[in-house]
């Protein structure tokens, strides 16, 4: 039977979901022990992101933005504090439950694409669906739809080494979209691309946002962050400022 505290936490999650808040942290900390020192990579962060927002998390190297991204993406667990995704309290979840949340709620886009070199674009996009129990036909149809969303359906049967850098990142974005996630989480998505291709990819993110996707972009580049509609500046593990830019 749930305790009074557990009931209160569940109720808070339900209220957040009804309010359309997909990311909410309360006093979030991540502390590392380095010898006899405690390093607070993230220090008491409170942040709220609503469904449909396009947010950049920006900060210099060592600011804590990558740690915060790992916490938001459920790739790491906080030392203390609470974190809700789409009404689910994930800060207290087991590794298995976190893996399920990652697969269901979060679409990841990485700087280095992380594509399987011997697999076709279509199969790379299909990968997040393999553990869902769907039939191969349904998986492939969903993957095709995701490829269409990034204007790459003509390259479905090409392997990564047959694609340009921008096309590889489009495949990675399609893979992130295929599960219809609550959040699209992009870590330095233009870092491995030339300037012109980076602008093209940022244009694609804007179109995806206009279609209703919630996007959280992590970057150290000001011109990339300015594509978002809100920028959360992180420094020394804390939110330095949170500003609307569009």
ABEGO torsion letter per residue (X at the ends): XBBAAAAAAAAAAAAAAAAGBABBBBGBBBBBBBEABBBBABBGBBBBBBBGBBBBBBEBBGAGAAAAAAAAAGABBBABEBBBBGGBBAAABBAAAAAAAAAAABBBBBAAGGBBAABBAAAAAAAAAAAAGBBAAAAAAAAAAAAAAAGAAAAAABBAAABBAAAAAAAAAAAAAAAGBABBBBBGAAAABBAAAAAAAAAAAAAAAAAGBBBBBBBABAAAAAABABBBBBBGGBBABBBBAX
